[in-house]
Every structure is written in structure tokens, then in C-alpha cells.
Amino acid sequence: MVNRSTRLRLRRRVRSTGQSVKQAQSQAAEHLDKHVVRRWQKFSDVRRFVFGWLVLIGLLLFGLYLQTLSLGQFYKETVRADGGIYAEGVVGNVKNMNPIFAASPPDRTLAKLLFEPLMKYNADAELTGALARDWSVNDDLTAYTLTLRDGLVWSDGQPLTSADVVFTFEAIQHQDTGSPLQRSWRDIEVTAADEKTVVFSLPNSFTPFLHSLTHVGILPAHTLDQIALSELRADGFNLAPTATSGPFSFASLVTQDDQAEVRLRRNNIYHAGPARLDEFIVQSFADQEELIAALNDGAVMGASGLRTQDLDQLKDPDSRYQIHNPPLFNNVMLFFNNSDAPFNDKNVRLGLVRGTDTRAIFEMLDRRYPLSDAPILNGQLGYSQRFAQFDFNPAAAAEVLDKAGWKAGEDGLRRKGGRVMELSLIAQNSDEYPIVAEEIQRQWLELGVMAKLELVSPEQLQPDYIAPHAYSLLLIGIDLGVDPDPFVYWHSSEARIGGFNLSEYKNDFVDAALEAGRTRPDSNLRRAKYQSFLRQWRADAPGLALYRPTFFYAQLAVVDGPKNSYLADPIDRFADVQQWTILTHEVDRQL
């Protein structure tokens, strides 16, 4: 049994232990407050302080970044860069890149890029030298002397001389060669005075002759002169040329089914300086639908020879593409065959001219083609509004047709001798021609004239209708050239089977004016002669001028491409091709 003394000691010990525990708890709490809580509060304050400064520094850095971006325009600029591969799509077949044979759009495109002519047009359709450095002409305009540039070489390093020029034109002129250019050059003598000088001797004076040299690429004699001319068209050179003189040289040709891909590489020794593009690819397609699909898919960066209806098939045209449509030096006209009745009556022709509303055709074609009102284009040498064809006037049209004996009956149709005036109109079944022909058909029906429309394929049109003059009415476009030479289309010497006078129009006064217009050196005299021609043409109305076609081609917005104001020929879109680019980079601005 525990005595009282022991119990008291135990109580004192328990009490002392409790006080020690309380004191320890108090000390622990004080220690925790002093070394943890108070320090944590100070750390939290420091953290907020540090965080605040970090936020401020971040804002300052972000502001500096924004300021740098905004000021970048003052010391940085984006410029076009060299390099890259450009691909252009063209409808047609690749058959012959040789410039004296090239006929299809892909072939003519390739010939232009590979073979340089003596003369060319710049982006403003101004005549300038290509391989030729300068030129002169004798007093009677029958001898043109051209001097080649210094240091010309072929892409294989061989010198390009006057011998190459003579070889090219002699090959064109020889019957065995089979060049489609033969007729235009058969009576011209081409000689080399020395290695850099070529003389073209003409049988008659011809003022616009230098323009004839713009689309004849020169061939390498050292590569081809051992080939028989009768075998030249079939030679392997035509699909794999080993020596070229243009801004690009041949690299490869790959064909598959009805498509072909021709890869060209930069010609680093091109006389005008290396192209900025590394490579240029020409991709051929069977039809317009395949071409548009390739452009929309990005398989090509450009597409040439588009129709107006093709433009509606482009994806996001306003933002993704740039559309070029420079006017051509062409004239779409309706040719009346003056040798056939009823077009052998001038009053019938005048009545149809006055009964055709060309403004309505212009509106129907979305105003994409400038109107034409004469056989010479507005702005060309000799054009004058005073001698433009007669304006649309239905009342005047009815009056002159009545005068010709074609009077409207109760049904509104015009008859003469009991026979209804029913005409046959031939037009090409492509591009905008069917739309235009149908509108003319509709307008003439309101005038009481029936027009039976026959649409034919482009392949049929030339051999079956144009060459044999097998038509009464023909809707077609003709090439006038930069310097107008309407001689072949209206001179009576061409009013024959196979001739280019498609109206078979014959007028002695017109013949004399056209002959003088192409043989006089003085521009004022030429202008006067052409205006004499226009005055008589207006009075006789052998045809009807409609509109001036434009050449539509689309390129992706990243392409810095052609700058043409006008085109003498669609292939002249490559006038400045060595300056085309597809890449950009930033450089320091020059202050």
C-alpha cells in the first residue's frame, strides 16, 4: 500500500511534468511562430514583390517586342529572292520544241523559253533587240542588216554566230523541211556579211519587216547541219535540244498518257543574264478541266490560255490567284464572203453591220473583251474613229435591207423573190465563240434574218473551212501584229482559195492604199494610206469587227510574274521571264 508521502511525491512529479509539457508546448508554438509563420509571411511578401517585378519586366519585354515589330517596317523590308521551281500548265500536246516546227501552245511555250529570236517585244509590246544588238535598213526598205550582240554563246558553250541565223532561215525556206513558216520566208534571201552581221534581202519594200523576226527562234547549226532537212522534223533534238540560247536550257521530258512534263533549268550564260528561277516546268494537259484542277490543287503555279468560263472554276480567286488578261493585237471579226449571194450585195452587208449590237456582245462577255470597230485596232497606226464601221441602228438596218429588196413579211422574216433570207454561219466550237455566234443569231432574227449556226472543232476549222473558203459567214479571230499590216486580210491578191482575204474582198483603191501603207518609211504617210483604206472599208462593209480578245492566265499570288500591258502573241508573256520570282526574304532597309 502506497503511503501518503509517496502519493504526494507522485502528485508533485505529475504536476511538474504537466507544467513542463505546457512550457514545451508554449515554446514550440513560439518557435513555430518565430521561425516558420513569421518567415513564411515574409517569404510571401517577397514572393509577391518578386512576382510583381517579373510581371513588370515581362510587360516591358512584350512592349519592346511589339515596338520592334512595328518599327521593323522602317529598317527591314521584304524583297524577292532568287531560286525556286515554277511550274506552268498549258493545254495541248508536246510534240516538237523546235521553233521552226512548234505549233501547239506547249510547243510554242517551250520554243520561246529555249530559243532566242533576233528581235522581240518587251513588256510594253515595244520592238527591241534580242540576239540582235542593232539594225539598219536601206532607202527602199528592201535590205535589212542586223548585227548580233557581242559574246553570244549556246548553252553548250559554242559561239552563236551569223551562220546559225542563215542556217535557220534556209532550213525554213527549204521545201524538204516542211516548216509551216516556209510560205512567209520563201522569197527572202538571208546572207552573212561576217560572223556577226546578217542581211535580209526582200523582193519588195516592207516597212514592218523587223516585226517578222520576233517569233523565229534561231537554231544551232553546229548541232543540226549534218542532219538531212527532210529528216529534221523527226530528229531527236526536237524533244531533247542539246544547245539552246534562251533563258532556260532543256533538262528532261517525261510523258504519261496524254500529259507531259518538261523540266527546264536556268541557262547561266544567257546573254541578258541568268534567270532568277532555278527551274521552269512546262506541264501539258489534255483539256481545260484537267488544267484548272491542277491549278486548284497546287500541282502547277500558273495556267495559261484560260477561257472566261474557266475563271469561275478557280478556288478563292480573289485571295489565292492573280489573274492577268492583257489585250492581244488580234481582232475577232465576222467575215462576209463577198463572192457569195447575198453578200455580193453591199446593201446586205451594210444592213447586217447596222443590225448588230456589238455593245450587247461586250456586256454578255462580262466586259472582259474591249470592243473593236474597224479592221485596225484603236491605238494602232492609222486608226481613226472617223472611219470606224457604222454604229448599231436597227431602223437604218431595216431601211438598207429593204433597199436591197429583202423585205419583212407578216411573220417578220425577210424575203426576196419569195425566198427567206437564211444565212449559214460557221464558228469555232471553243472559247467564247459559241456564245458570240448565238447572240448574233438572236439579234439578226429580230431584224428578220435567219442564221443557221454550225459550230466546228478547232481541228476542222482550218483545213475544212478556212483554207478552201468553204463558208458564207465566218466568225474568227485574226492576228494583226503590233505594227498593223492588214494587207493579207483585205488585198485582192489574197482573195483566193488558200488566201488570207477571208471576205474575198476586191477593191482597186483599197489595194493601192494597202500596198503603200506597207512600203512607205514615213509614219505620217503610212497613216494617211491606212485611213484611206479604212474610209473605203467602212463604205463597202466587207466584214464586221466585233472585239479585241484578251489572253487570260492565272498565277498563284506568291508568283511575281509578267508585267505585260499588251501581247503581240500569247508567248510574249515571257518577255521578262528571267525576272520572275516565287520566293521572298527580309533584308535590312538601305537608309
PELINUR-V149837 format. One record per backbone hydrogen bond with DSSP energy under -1.0 kcal/mol. NH is the residue of the N-H (numbers start at 1). CO is the residue of the C=O. E is the energy in kcal/mol with one decimal. If there is no record, write none. Layout:
nh=NH co=CO e=E
nh=NH co=CO e=E
This chain:
nh=7 co=3 e=-1.7
nh=8 co=4 e=-2.1
nh=9 co=5 e=-2.1
nh=10 co=6 e=-2.3
nh=11 co=7 e=-2.4
nh=12 co=8 e=-2.7
nh=13 co=9 e=-2.5
nh=14 co=10 e=-2.9
nh=15 co=11 e=-2.9
nh=16 co=12 e=-2.7
nh=17 co=13 e=-2.7
nh=18 co=14 e=-2.6
nh=19 co=15 e=-2.4
nh=20 co=16 e=-2.2
nh=21 co=17 e=-2.5
nh=22 co=18 e=-2.8
nh=23 co=19 e=-2.8
nh=24 co=20 e=-2.8
nh=25 co=21 e=-3.0
nh=26 co=22 e=-2.7
nh=27 co=23 e=-2.6
nh=28 co=24 e=-2.9
nh=29 co=25 e=-2.8
nh=30 co=26 e=-2.5
nh=31 co=27 e=-3.0
nh=32 co=28 e=-3.1
nh=33 co=29 e=-2.7
nh=34 co=30 e=-2.6
nh=35 co=31 e=-3.4
nh=36 co=32 e=-2.1
nh=37 co=32 e=-2.3
nh=38 co=33 e=-2.8
nh=40 co=36 e=-3.2
nh=41 co=37 e=-2.4
nh=42 co=38 e=-2.1
nh=43 co=39 e=-2.8
nh=44 co=40 e=-3.0
nh=45 co=41 e=-2.2
nh=46 co=42 e=-2.5
nh=47 co=43 e=-3.4
nh=48 co=44 e=-2.6
nh=49 co=45 e=-2.2
nh=50 co=46 e=-3.3
nh=51 co=47 e=-3.3
nh=52 co=48 e=-2.4
nh=53 co=49 e=-2.0
nh=54 co=50 e=-2.7
nh=55 co=51 e=-2.7
nh=56 co=52 e=-2.3
nh=57 co=53 e=-3.0
nh=58 co=54 e=-2.8
nh=59 co=55 e=-2.6
nh=60 co=56 e=-2.4
nh=61 co=57 e=-2.7
nh=62 co=58 e=-2.7
nh=63 co=59 e=-2.7
nh=64 co=60 e=-2.4
nh=65 co=61 e=-2.4
nh=66 co=62 e=-2.7
nh=67 co=63 e=-2.5
nh=68 co=64 e=-2.5
nh=69 co=65 e=-2.4
nh=70 co=66 e=-2.6
nh=71 co=67 e=-2.3
nh=74 co=71 e=-1.9
nh=76 co=72 e=-3.1
nh=77 co=587 e=-2.2
nh=79 co=585 e=-2.8
nh=81 co=583 e=-2.8
nh=83 co=276 e=-3.7
nh=86 co=279 e=-2.0
nh=88 co=281 e=-2.9
nh=89 co=302 e=-3.0
nh=90 co=283 e=-2.5
nh=92 co=285 e=-2.8
nh=97 co=238 e=-2.8
nh=101 co=98 e=-2.0
nh=102 co=98 e=-2.5
nh=108 co=104 e=-2.8
nh=109 co=105 e=-2.1
nh=110 co=106 e=-2.4
nh=111 co=107 e=-2.7
nh=112 co=108 e=-1.9
nh=113 co=109 e=-1.8
nh=114 co=110 e=-1.8
nh=115 co=111 e=-2.5
nh=119 co=213 e=-1.2
nh=120 co=128 e=-2.8
nh=122 co=126 e=-2.2
nh=125 co=122 e=-2.2
nh=128 co=120 e=-3.0
nh=130 co=118 e=-2.7
nh=131 co=117 e=-1.9
nh=132 co=118 e=-2.0
nh=133 co=147 e=-3.5
nh=134 co=147 e=-1.2
nh=136 co=145 e=-2.1
nh=138 co=143 e=-1.9
nh=141 co=138 e=-1.5
nh=144 co=200 e=-2.5
nh=145 co=136 e=-2.5
nh=146 co=198 e=-2.8
nh=147 co=134 e=-2.7
nh=148 co=196 e=-3.3
nh=149 co=131 e=-2.3
nh=154 co=158 e=-3.6
nh=155 co=244 e=-2.3
nh=157 co=154 e=-2.4
nh=160 co=152 e=-2.2
nh=162 co=195 e=-2.5
nh=164 co=161 e=-1.1
nh=165 co=161 e=-1.0
nh=166 co=162 e=-2.5
nh=167 co=163 e=-2.4
nh=168 co=164 e=-2.1
nh=169 co=165 e=-2.0
nh=170 co=166 e=-2.3
nh=171 co=167 e=-2.2
nh=172 co=168 e=-1.9
nh=173 co=169 e=-2.1
nh=174 co=170 e=-1.4
nh=177 co=174 e=-1.0
nh=182 co=179 e=-1.7
nh=186 co=182 e=-1.1
nh=188 co=185 e=-1.5
nh=189 co=201 e=-2.3
nh=191 co=199 e=-2.3
nh=193 co=197 e=-1.6
nh=194 co=197 e=-1.1
nh=198 co=146 e=-2.7
nh=199 co=191 e=-2.9
nh=200 co=144 e=-2.9
nh=201 co=189 e=-3.0
nh=202 co=142 e=-3.6
nh=206 co=141 e=-1.5
nh=207 co=518 e=-3.5
nh=209 co=206 e=-1.4
nh=211 co=208 e=-1.5
nh=212 co=209 e=-2.2
nh=213 co=210 e=-1.3
nh=214 co=211 e=-1.4
nh=218 co=116 e=-2.1
nh=223 co=220 e=-1.1
nh=224 co=220 e=-1.6
nh=225 co=221 e=-2.7
nh=227 co=224 e=-2.0
nh=231 co=228 e=-2.0
nh=235 co=232 e=-1.1
nh=238 co=235 e=-1.5
nh=239 co=236 e=-1.5
nh=245 co=114 e=-1.7
nh=246 co=114 e=-3.0
nh=248 co=113 e=-1.7
nh=249 co=265 e=-2.9
nh=251 co=263 e=-2.1
nh=252 co=263 e=-1.8
nh=254 co=261 e=-2.5
nh=256 co=259 e=-2.7
nh=259 co=256 e=-2.3
nh=261 co=254 e=-3.1
nh=262 co=282 e=-2.8
nh=263 co=252 e=-2.5
nh=264 co=280 e=-2.4
nh=265 co=249 e=-2.5
nh=266 co=278 e=-2.2
nh=267 co=247 e=-2.3
nh=270 co=267 e=-1.7
nh=273 co=270 e=-2.0
nh=276 co=578 e=-1.7
nh=278 co=84 e=-1.9
nh=279 co=84 e=-1.6
nh=280 co=264 e=-2.1
nh=281 co=86 e=-3.2
nh=282 co=262 e=-2.7
nh=283 co=88 e=-3.0
nh=284 co=260 e=-2.8
nh=285 co=90 e=-2.1
nh=291 co=287 e=-1.7
nh=292 co=288 e=-2.7
nh=293 co=289 e=-2.2
nh=294 co=290 e=-2.2
nh=295 co=291 e=-2.0
nh=296 co=292 e=-2.7
nh=297 co=293 e=-1.9
nh=299 co=294 e=-2.2
nh=300 co=294 e=-1.0
nh=301 co=87 e=-2.6
nh=302 co=87 e=-1.2
nh=303 co=554 e=-2.7
nh=304 co=89 e=-2.1
nh=306 co=552 e=-2.5
nh=311 co=307 e=-1.0
nh=313 co=310 e=-1.6
nh=314 co=311 e=-1.1
nh=320 co=316 e=-2.8
nh=322 co=555 e=-2.8
nh=324 co=553 e=-3.0
nh=328 co=549 e=-2.7
nh=329 co=567 e=-1.4
nh=330 co=328 e=-1.2
nh=331 co=478 e=-2.3
nh=332 co=547 e=-2.8
nh=333 co=476 e=-2.7
nh=334 co=544 e=-2.8
nh=335 co=474 e=-3.1
nh=336 co=542 e=-1.5
nh=337 co=472 e=-2.8
nh=338 co=336 e=-1.3
nh=338 co=503 e=-2.8
nh=340 co=337 e=-2.0
nh=345 co=342 e=-1.6
nh=349 co=345 e=-1.5
nh=350 co=346 e=-2.7
nh=351 co=347 e=-2.4
nh=352 co=348 e=-2.0
nh=353 co=349 e=-2.1
nh=354 co=350 e=-2.6
nh=355 co=351 e=-1.2
nh=356 co=353 e=-1.3
nh=358 co=356 e=-1.1
nh=361 co=357 e=-1.1
nh=362 co=358 e=-2.2
nh=363 co=359 e=-2.2
nh=364 co=360 e=-2.2
nh=365 co=361 e=-1.6
nh=366 co=363 e=-1.6
nh=367 co=362 e=-2.4
nh=368 co=365 e=-1.7
nh=372 co=546 e=-1.7
nh=380 co=377 e=-2.4
nh=383 co=380 e=-1.9
nh=387 co=384 e=-1.6
nh=388 co=385 e=-1.4
nh=389 co=373 e=-3.0
nh=393 co=354 e=-3.0
nh=397 co=393 e=-2.6
nh=398 co=394 e=-2.5
nh=399 co=395 e=-2.0
nh=400 co=396 e=-2.3
nh=401 co=397 e=-2.0
nh=402 co=398 e=-2.3
nh=403 co=399 e=-2.0
nh=404 co=400 e=-1.3
nh=405 co=402 e=-1.7
nh=406 co=401 e=-2.3
nh=407 co=405 e=-1.0
nh=407 co=415 e=-1.9
nh=409 co=413 e=-2.6
nh=412 co=409 e=-1.8
nh=414 co=448 e=-3.0
nh=415 co=407 e=-2.6
nh=416 co=419 e=-2.1
nh=419 co=416 e=-1.5
nh=421 co=414 e=-3.0
nh=422 co=420 e=-1.1
nh=423 co=450 e=-3.3
nh=425 co=452 e=-3.1
nh=426 co=473 e=-2.6
nh=427 co=454 e=-2.1
nh=429 co=456 e=-3.6
nh=430 co=428 e=-1.7
nh=433 co=430 e=-1.4
nh=436 co=432 e=-2.1
nh=437 co=433 e=-2.9
nh=438 co=434 e=-2.3
nh=439 co=435 e=-1.7
nh=440 co=436 e=-2.3
nh=441 co=437 e=-2.5
nh=442 co=438 e=-2.1
nh=443 co=439 e=-2.5
nh=444 co=440 e=-2.6
nh=445 co=441 e=-1.5
nh=446 co=442 e=-1.4
nh=449 co=444 e=-3.1
nh=450 co=421 e=-2.4
nh=452 co=423 e=-4.0
nh=454 co=425 e=-2.9
nh=456 co=427 e=-2.4
nh=461 co=457 e=-2.1
nh=464 co=460 e=-2.4
nh=465 co=461 e=-1.5
nh=466 co=461 e=-2.7
nh=467 co=462 e=-2.9
nh=469 co=466 e=-1.1
nh=470 co=465 e=-2.2
nh=471 co=469 e=-1.5
nh=473 co=424 e=-1.0
nh=474 co=335 e=-1.9
nh=475 co=426 e=-2.6
nh=476 co=333 e=-2.2
nh=478 co=331 e=-2.2
nh=480 co=329 e=-2.4
nh=481 co=329 e=-1.3
nh=490 co=486 e=-1.2
nh=491 co=487 e=-2.6
nh=494 co=491 e=-1.8
nh=495 co=492 e=-1.6
nh=496 co=494 e=-1.9
nh=498 co=467 e=-2.0
nh=499 co=496 e=-2.5
nh=501 co=494 e=-1.5
nh=502 co=500 e=-1.9
nh=504 co=501 e=-1.6
nh=511 co=507 e=-2.5
nh=512 co=508 e=-2.1
nh=513 co=509 e=-2.0
nh=514 co=510 e=-2.7
nh=515 co=511 e=-2.3
nh=516 co=512 e=-2.0
nh=517 co=513 e=-2.2
nh=518 co=514 e=-1.3
nh=526 co=522 e=-2.3
nh=527 co=523 e=-2.6
nh=528 co=524 e=-2.0
nh=529 co=525 e=-2.2
nh=530 co=526 e=-2.6
nh=531 co=527 e=-2.0
nh=532 co=528 e=-1.7
nh=533 co=529 e=-1.9
nh=534 co=530 e=-2.5
nh=535 co=531 e=-2.2
nh=536 co=532 e=-1.8
nh=537 co=533 e=-2.7
nh=538 co=534 e=-2.5
nh=539 co=535 e=-1.5
nh=540 co=536 e=-2.2
nh=541 co=537 e=-2.5
nh=544 co=334 e=-2.3
nh=546 co=332 e=-2.4
nh=547 co=332 e=-1.1
nh=548 co=370 e=-3.6
nh=551 co=326 e=-2.3
nh=553 co=324 e=-2.2
nh=554 co=303 e=-2.1
nh=555 co=322 e=-2.1
nh=556 co=301 e=-2.6
nh=557 co=320 e=-2.4
nh=559 co=556 e=-2.0
nh=560 co=581 e=-2.9
nh=565 co=123 e=-2.5
nh=567 co=327 e=-2.3
nh=572 co=569 e=-2.4
nh=573 co=570 e=-1.6
nh=574 co=571 e=-1.5
nh=575 co=572 e=-1.6
nh=577 co=574 e=-1.6
nh=579 co=576 e=-2.3
nh=580 co=577 e=-1.6
nh=581 co=560 e=-1.6
nh=585 co=79 e=-2.1
nh=587 co=77 e=-2.5
nh=589 co=75 e=-2.6
